[in-house]
Amino acid sequence: MADFETFLIEQRDEIVLVTMNRPEKLNAMNPTFFRELPHVMDAAAALPGARAIVLTGAGRAFSAGGDIESFGQLGGTEKVRRHLRSVFDAFHSLERCELPVIGAINGIAYGGGTEITLACDLVIASEQAMFGFREATVGLTPGYGLVRGPATIGTHWTRWLALTADIIDARKALEIGLVQQVVPHEELMETAFGLAGRVAANAPLAVRVGKNFLNRANPAGLAESIEATALLFTTEDNRNAIKAFVAKQVPTFEGR
């Protein structure tokens, strides 16, 4: 099995544990992360006897979202478009994976961390989990979240999270339908593996057909979201916000 720079893969009988593995960066998602994730999903699904995948994060975070320090290296609009296609393809790889993907949300899941939660088939959250679309604080928008959010948490809650950049706790995430179960932190992995085991005990072809049917189409609005988000990467607000983030300062937005 291939080695990955930003992920760990471990098979436990019929269940494959996939761990986002940048704990020193709170599992922030850099370009390597997005390039690797589709290959990770393919590798996990190809393991002999594998029936379900559990996805979690190393250390105290699930994922803090995009690695903002890497955004300044993206360059012009066309390079940003290619990056965003890679981002959307990475998230969508969870949906098109042959095996069901169970998110075990162990800590903060901001920005892309909330978006990848939306891409999981089933989600268990620790009581310590926190969620939020934080992109507006750096002059961006959660492109994948705007496309996938309405079907899972409704249009109003997608608006709320995207426009306010509010952080919500696990209980609120359960209330709005972002996660299906909240458990004490020390019970998270046992619960996630228990759920994966119940899925794995069912007829694999029936599970696969059920998942494929529910995830059968690319999200409508994907191309438009890529274009809109790519334009935001070219704004002065975004450039200033990245500089402020690196300098640990509060950005000032001027609407240009």
C-alpha positions as CSV (number, residue, x, y, z in Angstrom):
1,M,0.0,0.0,0.0
2,A,1.3,3.5,-0.9
3,D,2.6,5.8,1.7
4,F,1.0,9.2,2.0
5,E,2.4,12.5,3.3
6,T,-0.7,13.8,4.9
7,F,-2.7,10.6,5.7
8,L,-2.4,7.3,7.6
9,I,-4.3,4.2,6.6
10,E,-4.8,1.3,8.9
11,Q,-7.0,-1.8,8.3
12,R,-8.7,-3.4,11.2
13,D,-10.5,-6.5,9.8
14,E,-13.4,-5.2,7.6
15,I,-12.9,-1.5,8.7
16,V,-10.3,0.9,7.4
17,L,-9.2,3.8,9.6
18,V,-8.1,6.8,7.6
19,T,-6.4,9.6,9.7
20,M,-5.7,13.1,8.5
21,N,-2.1,13.4,9.8
22,R,-0.9,17.0,10.1
23,P,-1.5,17.4,13.9
24,E,1.1,20.1,14.2
25,K,-1.1,22.2,11.8
26,L,-4.4,21.0,13.2
27,N,-4.7,18.9,10.1
28,A,-5.0,22.0,7.9
29,M,-5.5,21.1,4.3
30,N,-2.7,22.1,2.0
31,P,-2.4,21.3,-1.8
32,T,-0.7,18.0,-1.0
33,F,-3.7,17.0,1.2
34,F,-6.1,17.7,-1.7
35,R,-4.0,15.8,-4.2
36,E,-3.7,12.8,-1.9
37,L,-7.2,12.4,-0.6
38,P,-8.8,10.8,-3.8
39,H,-5.9,8.3,-3.9
40,V,-6.3,7.6,-0.2
41,M,-10.0,6.8,-0.7
42,D,-9.2,4.5,-3.7
43,A,-6.4,2.8,-1.7
44,A,-8.6,2.2,1.3
45,A,-11.5,0.9,-0.8
46,A,-9.2,-1.5,-2.6
47,L,-7.9,-3.3,0.6
48,P,-8.9,-7.0,0.7
49,G,-12.0,-7.5,2.7
50,A,-12.6,-3.8,3.5
51,R,-16.3,-3.0,4.0
52,A,-16.3,0.5,5.6
53,I,-14.0,3.5,6.2
54,V,-13.7,5.6,9.4
55,L,-12.2,9.1,8.8
56,T,-10.8,11.1,11.7
57,G,-8.0,13.5,12.6
58,A,-4.7,13.1,14.4
59,G,-4.2,15.0,17.6
60,R,-6.8,17.5,19.0
61,A,-8.4,18.6,15.7
62,F,-10.4,16.9,13.0
63,S,-9.3,19.6,10.5
64,A,-8.9,23.4,10.9
65,G,-9.7,23.7,7.2
66,G,-7.6,25.2,4.4
67,D,-4.0,25.9,5.2
68,I,-4.3,29.7,4.9
69,E,-0.5,30.2,4.7
70,S,-0.4,28.2,1.5
71,F,-3.0,30.4,-0.2
72,G,-0.5,33.1,-1.0
73,Q,1.3,30.7,-3.3
74,L,-1.6,30.0,-5.6
75,G,-0.9,32.9,-8.0
76,G,-3.3,34.0,-10.7
77,T,-6.9,33.1,-11.3
78,E,-6.3,30.1,-13.6
79,K,-4.0,28.5,-10.9
80,V,-6.7,29.2,-8.3
81,R,-9.3,27.5,-10.5
82,R,-7.1,24.4,-10.8
83,H,-6.6,24.4,-7.0
84,L,-10.3,24.7,-6.4
85,R,-11.1,21.8,-8.8
86,S,-8.6,19.7,-6.8
87,V,-10.4,20.8,-3.6
88,F,-13.8,19.9,-4.9
89,D,-12.6,16.6,-6.4
90,A,-11.0,15.7,-3.0
91,F,-14.2,16.2,-1.1
92,H,-16.3,14.5,-3.8
93,S,-13.9,11.5,-3.6
94,L,-15.6,10.6,-0.3
95,E,-19.0,10.6,-1.9
96,R,-17.9,8.5,-4.9
97,C,-15.8,6.0,-2.8
98,E,-17.2,2.5,-3.2
99,L,-17.2,2.1,0.6
100,P,-19.3,4.1,3.1
101,V,-17.3,6.7,4.9
102,I,-18.0,7.4,8.5
103,G,-16.7,10.7,9.9
104,A,-15.4,10.5,13.5
105,I,-15.1,14.2,14.3
106,N,-12.7,14.4,17.2
107,G,-12.2,18.2,17.6
108,I,-12.4,21.4,15.6
109,A,-13.7,21.1,12.1
110,Y,-13.6,24.6,10.6
111,G,-13.9,25.6,7.0
112,G,-12.9,22.6,4.9
113,G,-13.3,20.5,8.1
114,T,-17.0,21.2,8.1
115,E,-17.1,20.7,4.3
116,I,-15.5,17.3,4.5
117,T,-18.0,16.4,7.3
118,L,-20.7,17.1,4.7
119,A,-19.0,14.7,2.3
120,C,-19.1,11.8,4.8
121,D,-21.9,9.3,4.5
122,L,-22.5,9.1,8.3
123,V,-21.1,11.3,11.1
124,I,-20.4,10.7,14.8
125,A,-19.0,13.7,16.7
126,S,-17.2,14.0,20.0
127,E,-18.7,16.4,22.5
128,Q,-15.5,18.4,22.0
129,A,-16.2,18.9,18.2
130,M,-16.7,22.4,16.9
131,F,-17.9,23.4,13.4
132,G,-18.0,26.5,11.3
133,F,-17.6,28.0,7.8
134,R,-14.8,30.4,8.7
135,E,-14.0,31.4,5.1
136,A,-15.7,34.8,5.3
137,T,-13.1,35.9,7.9
138,V,-10.4,35.7,5.2
139,G,-12.4,37.1,2.4
140,L,-13.6,33.8,0.9
141,T,-16.6,31.6,0.8
142,P,-17.1,27.8,1.5
143,G,-17.6,26.8,-2.2
144,Y,-18.3,23.1,-1.6
145,G,-20.2,23.9,1.6
146,L,-22.6,26.2,-0.3
147,V,-23.3,23.4,-2.8
148,R,-23.7,20.5,-0.4
149,G,-24.9,22.3,2.7
150,P,-28.5,23.0,1.7
151,A,-29.3,19.3,1.2
152,T,-27.9,18.3,4.6
153,I,-28.5,21.2,7.0
154,G,-31.0,23.3,4.9
155,T,-30.5,26.6,3.0
156,H,-31.2,28.8,6.1
157,W,-28.5,27.1,8.2
158,T,-26.1,27.1,5.3
159,R,-26.6,30.8,5.0
160,W,-26.2,31.4,8.7
161,L,-22.9,29.5,8.9
162,A,-21.5,30.9,5.7
163,L,-22.5,34.6,6.2
164,T,-21.8,34.9,10.0
165,A,-18.7,32.6,10.1
166,D,-20.2,31.5,13.5
167,I,-18.7,28.5,15.4
168,I,-21.2,25.9,16.6
169,D,-20.7,23.1,19.0
170,A,-21.5,19.4,18.5
171,R,-25.0,19.7,20.1
172,K,-26.0,22.4,17.7
173,A,-24.5,20.4,14.8
174,L,-26.7,17.5,15.8
175,E,-29.7,19.8,16.0
176,I,-29.3,21.1,12.5
177,G,-28.5,17.7,11.0
178,L,-24.8,18.1,10.3
179,V,-24.0,15.1,12.5
180,Q,-26.1,12.1,13.4
181,Q,-24.8,11.3,16.9
182,V,-22.8,13.1,19.6
183,V,-20.8,11.0,22.2
184,P,-18.4,11.6,25.0
185,H,-14.9,12.2,23.6
186,E,-13.4,9.1,25.1
187,E,-16.2,7.0,23.4
188,L,-15.8,8.5,19.9
189,M,-13.7,5.9,18.2
190,E,-15.4,2.9,19.8
191,T,-18.8,4.3,18.7
192,A,-17.6,5.1,15.1
193,F,-16.1,1.6,14.8
194,G,-19.3,0.1,16.2
195,L,-21.3,1.9,13.6
196,A,-18.9,0.9,10.8
197,G,-19.2,-2.7,12.0
198,R,-23.0,-2.6,11.7
199,V,-22.7,-1.3,8.2
200,A,-20.0,-3.8,7.3
201,A,-22.2,-6.7,8.5
202,N,-24.8,-5.9,5.8
203,A,-24.7,-7.2,2.2
204,P,-21.9,-5.2,0.6
205,L,-23.5,-4.9,-2.8
206,A,-26.7,-3.6,-1.2
207,V,-24.7,-1.0,0.8
208,R,-22.8,0.0,-2.3
209,V,-25.9,0.4,-4.4
210,G,-27.6,2.4,-1.7
211,K,-24.7,4.8,-1.3
212,N,-24.1,5.2,-5.0
213,F,-27.8,6.0,-5.6
214,L,-27.9,8.7,-2.9
215,N,-24.6,10.2,-4.2
216,R,-25.3,9.5,-7.9
217,A,-24.9,12.9,-9.3
218,N,-22.2,15.6,-9.1
219,P,-23.6,18.5,-7.0
220,A,-25.5,21.0,-9.1
221,G,-23.8,24.4,-9.0
222,L,-20.3,23.0,-8.7
223,A,-18.8,24.9,-11.7
224,E,-20.4,28.2,-10.7
225,S,-19.1,27.8,-7.1
226,I,-15.6,27.3,-8.4
227,E,-15.7,30.4,-10.6
228,A,-17.2,32.6,-7.8
229,T,-14.7,31.4,-5.2
230,A,-11.8,31.8,-7.7
231,L,-12.7,35.4,-8.1
232,L,-12.6,36.0,-4.4
233,F,-9.0,34.7,-4.3
234,T,-8.1,37.7,-6.5
235,T,-9.5,40.4,-4.2
236,E,-7.6,42.8,-2.0
237,D,-9.7,41.7,0.9
238,N,-8.4,38.1,0.6
239,R,-4.8,39.2,0.0
240,N,-4.9,41.5,3.1
241,A,-6.6,38.8,5.2
242,I,-3.8,36.2,4.4
243,K,-1.1,38.7,5.4
244,A,-3.0,39.5,8.6
245,F,-3.4,35.8,9.4
246,V,0.3,35.1,8.9
247,A,1.1,38.2,11.1
248,K,-1.5,37.1,13.7
249,Q,-3.4,40.4,13.2
250,V,-7.0,41.2,12.7
251,P,-7.8,41.9,9.0
252,T,-9.5,45.0,7.7
253,F,-12.0,44.6,4.9
254,E,-12.7,47.3,2.3
255,G,-15.0,45.4,-0.1
256,R,-12.5,45.3,-3.0
